[in-house]
């Protein structure tokens, strides 16, 4: 169920953004309250880990698990895609993701 609270962002999509060519895939520009709450959870989890690291130079492994879970939710919400190599195959799991409309975004056949 969608929330009554909608936040819209104006997104200008040009043929290139920062020198990166884009494709026909649309970017998400409207967010529900629940999606914003997921982003807030990610922010708070990240903040907790950074606070722990700056104060104690250590963190709980449960915090790392929470961060991994929150990263997955943000990736799904914003549809970040793995980057494809020159043959159209996904790069290594640790490579940076790209926006869904990036020309190098990996989409399985």
Secondary structure, DSSP 8 states (H G I E B T S, - for coil): ---S--EE------SEETTEEB-S-----EE-HHHHHHHHHHHHHHHHHHHHHHHHS---HHHHHHHHHHHHHHHHHHT-EEBB-TTS-B--TTS-EE-TTBTTB----
